[in-house]
Amino acid sequence: MTDLPLATVHGLYHIALKTDDLAATRKFWVDIIGLREFPRPDFGYPGAWLGCTQPGGLAIIHVYAGGPALGAEGKAPAGTAAIDHVSLSCSGYRSYVARFKAAGLDWREFIVPGTSLWQLFVYDPSGVQLELTFESGGEGEEKPDVSPGRKYVAGASFFDKPSYPKLA
């Protein structure tokens, strides 16, 4: 009898997102966040697989629109529901802030207490909250802006679909 491997988690494989606006969602994740598009099997409905740009990078964000993305009202749900946010390990803090500004996106900044980690929070077009986490050591001298209105406050949503910029 062959011994089977022990049950082990090796890491996050992917996050699946539903959207009403595939073009805007793809633009956000590719042009602003910096992921690249991966080949995606034909599931019979629109979507995109997006992932890390380094060699061997995985398709970590799976986006689907239409078909199974649609809820009972014929629209994709918005927000992250019970999932508060998705976190990615990143570098280039100031470059991301510049991208957010250029795209007209609202964002929040945070310094994780007692650590050397800095964070940016932003929403994708479907209202999924994204946390970008940075090791501050390689991010220059300018610290995150944690002034009132810019500082991230856990549990306080700043997503406003009607005022979200058109990305497509």
Contacts in CASP RR format, 6 or more apart in sequence:
PFRMAT RR
TARGET T0000
AUTHOR 0000-0000-0000
METHOD contacts of the structure
MODEL  1
MTDLPLATVHGLYHIALKTDDLAATRKFWVDIIGLREFPRPDFGYPGAWL
GCTQPGGLAIIHVYAGGPALGAEGKAPAGTAAIDHVSLSCSGYRSYVARF
KAAGLDWREFIVPGTSLWQLFVYDPSGVQLELTFESGGEGEEKPDVSPGR
KYVAGASFFDKPSYPKLA
12 60 0 8 1.000
13 58 0 8 1.000
13 60 0 8 1.000
14 49 0 8 1.000
14 58 0 8 1.000
14 59 0 8 1.000
14 60 0 8 1.000
14 61 0 8 1.000
14 62 0 8 1.000
15 60 0 8 1.000
15 61 0 8 1.000
15 62 0 8 1.000
15 86 0 8 1.000
16 62 0 8 1.000
16 63 0 8 1.000
16 64 0 8 1.000
17 25 0 8 1.000
17 61 0 8 1.000
17 62 0 8 1.000
17 63 0 8 1.000
17 64 0 8 1.000
17 124 0 8 1.000
17 126 0 8 1.000
17 128 0 8 1.000
18 63 0 8 1.000
18 64 0 8 1.000
18 65 0 8 1.000
18 68 0 8 1.000
18 69 0 8 1.000
18 70 0 8 1.000
18 76 0 8 1.000
18 77 0 8 1.000
18 126 0 8 1.000
19 25 0 8 1.000
19 63 0 8 1.000
19 64 0 8 1.000
19 65 0 8 1.000
19 69 0 8 1.000
19 76 0 8 1.000
19 125 0 8 1.000
19 126 0 8 1.000
20 65 0 8 1.000
20 69 0 8 1.000
20 75 0 8 1.000
20 76 0 8 1.000
20 126 0 8 1.000
21 65 0 8 1.000
21 125 0 8 1.000
21 126 0 8 1.000
21 168 0 8 1.000
22 46 0 8 1.000
22 47 0 8 1.000
22 48 0 8 1.000
22 63 0 8 1.000
22 65 0 8 1.000
23 167 0 8 1.000
23 168 0 8 1.000
24 125 0 8 1.000
24 166 0 8 1.000
24 167 0 8 1.000
24 168 0 8 1.000
25 48 0 8 1.000
25 63 0 8 1.000
25 65 0 8 1.000
25 124 0 8 1.000
25 125 0 8 1.000
25 126 0 8 1.000
26 37 0 8 1.000
26 48 0 8 1.000
26 50 0 8 1.000
26 63 0 8 1.000
27 167 0 8 1.000
27 168 0 8 1.000
28 103 0 8 1.000
28 124 0 8 1.000
28 125 0 8 1.000
28 167 0 8 1.000
29 35 0 8 1.000
29 48 0 8 1.000
29 50 0 8 1.000
29 61 0 8 1.000
29 63 0 8 1.000
29 124 0 8 1.000
30 36 0 8 1.000
30 37 0 8 1.000
30 50 0 8 1.000
31 99 0 8 1.000
31 103 0 8 1.000
31 167 0 8 1.000
32 99 0 8 1.000
32 100 0 8 1.000
32 103 0 8 1.000
32 105 0 8 1.000
32 122 0 8 1.000
32 167 0 8 1.000
33 88 0 8 1.000
33 130 0 8 1.000
33 132 0 8 1.000
34 53 0 8 1.000
35 50 0 8 1.000
35 51 0 8 1.000
35 52 0 8 1.000
35 53 0 8 1.000
35 60 0 8 1.000
35 61 0 8 1.000
36 50 0 8 1.000
36 51 0 8 1.000
36 52 0 8 1.000
36 53 0 8 1.000
37 48 0 8 1.000
37 49 0 8 1.000
37 50 0 8 1.000
37 51 0 8 1.000
38 49 0 8 1.000
38 50 0 8 1.000
38 51 0 8 1.000
38 59 0 8 1.000
39 49 0 8 1.000
40 47 0 8 1.000
40 48 0 8 1.000
40 49 0 8 1.000
40 59 0 8 1.000
40 62 0 8 1.000
43 64 0 8 1.000
45 64 0 8 1.000
45 65 0 8 1.000
45 66 0 8 1.000
45 67 0 8 1.000
45 68 0 8 1.000
45 69 0 8 1.000
46 64 0 8 1.000
46 65 0 8 1.000
46 66 0 8 1.000
47 62 0 8 1.000
47 63 0 8 1.000
47 64 0 8 1.000
47 65 0 8 1.000
48 62 0 8 1.000
48 63 0 8 1.000
49 59 0 8 1.000
49 61 0 8 1.000
49 62 0 8 1.000
49 63 0 8 1.000
50 59 0 8 1.000
50 60 0 8 1.000
50 61 0 8 1.000
50 62 0 8 1.000
50 63 0 8 1.000
51 57 0 8 1.000
51 58 0 8 1.000
51 59 0 8 1.000
51 60 0 8 1.000
51 61 0 8 1.000
52 58 0 8 1.000
52 60 0 8 1.000
60 88 0 8 1.000
65 76 0 8 1.000
66 76 0 8 1.000
69 76 0 8 1.000
70 76 0 8 1.000
71 77 0 8 1.000
76 126 0 8 1.000
78 126 0 8 1.000
78 127 0 8 1.000
78 161 0 8 1.000
79 123 0 8 1.000
79 126 0 8 1.000
79 127 0 8 1.000
79 128 0 8 1.000
79 129 0 8 1.000
79 159 0 8 1.000
80 86 0 8 1.000
80 127 0 8 1.000
80 128 0 8 1.000
80 129 0 8 1.000
84 129 0 8 1.000
84 154 0 8 1.000
84 155 0 8 1.000
85 121 0 8 1.000
85 128 0 8 1.000
85 129 0 8 1.000
85 130 0 8 1.000
85 131 0 8 1.000
86 128 0 8 1.000
86 129 0 8 1.000
86 130 0 8 1.000
86 131 0 8 1.000
87 130 0 8 1.000
87 131 0 8 1.000
87 132 0 8 1.000
87 133 0 8 1.000
88 130 0 8 1.000
88 131 0 8 1.000
88 132 0 8 1.000
88 133 0 8 1.000
89 133 0 8 1.000
90 96 0 8 1.000
90 132 0 8 1.000
90 133 0 8 1.000
90 134 0 8 1.000
91 134 0 8 1.000
91 135 0 8 1.000
91 138 0 8 1.000
91 139 0 8 1.000
92 134 0 8 1.000
92 139 0 8 1.000
93 118 0 8 1.000
93 120 0 8 1.000
93 134 0 8 1.000
93 136 0 8 1.000
93 139 0 8 1.000
93 144 0 8 1.000
94 139 0 8 1.000
94 140 0 8 1.000
94 142 0 8 1.000
96 120 0 8 1.000
96 132 0 8 1.000
97 107 0 8 1.000
97 109 0 8 1.000
97 120 0 8 1.000
100 106 0 8 1.000
100 107 0 8 1.000
100 120 0 8 1.000
100 122 0 8 1.000
103 165 0 8 1.000
103 167 0 8 1.000
104 165 0 8 1.000
105 122 0 8 1.000
105 123 0 8 1.000
105 164 0 8 1.000
105 165 0 8 1.000
106 122 0 8 1.000
106 123 0 8 1.000
106 158 0 8 1.000
106 160 0 8 1.000
107 120 0 8 1.000
107 121 0 8 1.000
107 122 0 8 1.000
108 120 0 8 1.000
108 121 0 8 1.000
108 122 0 8 1.000
108 149 0 8 1.000
108 150 0 8 1.000
108 151 0 8 1.000
108 152 0 8 1.000
108 153 0 8 1.000
108 158 0 8 1.000
109 118 0 8 1.000
109 119 0 8 1.000
109 120 0 8 1.000
109 121 0 8 1.000
109 144 0 8 1.000
109 145 0 8 1.000
109 146 0 8 1.000
109 150 0 8 1.000
109 151 0 8 1.000
109 152 0 8 1.000
110 118 0 8 1.000
110 119 0 8 1.000
110 120 0 8 1.000
110 121 0 8 1.000
110 144 0 8 1.000
110 146 0 8 1.000
110 151 0 8 1.000
110 152 0 8 1.000
111 117 0 8 1.000
111 118 0 8 1.000
111 119 0 8 1.000
111 136 0 8 1.000
111 143 0 8 1.000
111 144 0 8 1.000
111 146 0 8 1.000
112 118 0 8 1.000
112 119 0 8 1.000
112 133 0 8 1.000
116 135 0 8 1.000
116 136 0 8 1.000
116 137 0 8 1.000
117 133 0 8 1.000
117 134 0 8 1.000
117 135 0 8 1.000
117 136 0 8 1.000
118 133 0 8 1.000
118 134 0 8 1.000
118 136 0 8 1.000
118 139 0 8 1.000
118 143 0 8 1.000
118 144 0 8 1.000
119 131 0 8 1.000
119 132 0 8 1.000
119 133 0 8 1.000
119 134 0 8 1.000
119 144 0 8 1.000
119 152 0 8 1.000
120 131 0 8 1.000
120 132 0 8 1.000
120 134 0 8 1.000
120 144 0 8 1.000
121 129 0 8 1.000
121 130 0 8 1.000
121 131 0 8 1.000
121 132 0 8 1.000
121 152 0 8 1.000
122 129 0 8 1.000
122 130 0 8 1.000
122 132 0 8 1.000
123 129 0 8 1.000
123 130 0 8 1.000
123 158 0 8 1.000
123 159 0 8 1.000
123 164 0 8 1.000
124 130 0 8 1.000
125 164 0 8 1.000
125 167 0 8 1.000
127 159 0 8 1.000
127 161 0 8 1.000
127 164 0 8 1.000
129 157 0 8 1.000
129 159 0 8 1.000
136 143 0 8 1.000
145 151 0 8 1.000
END
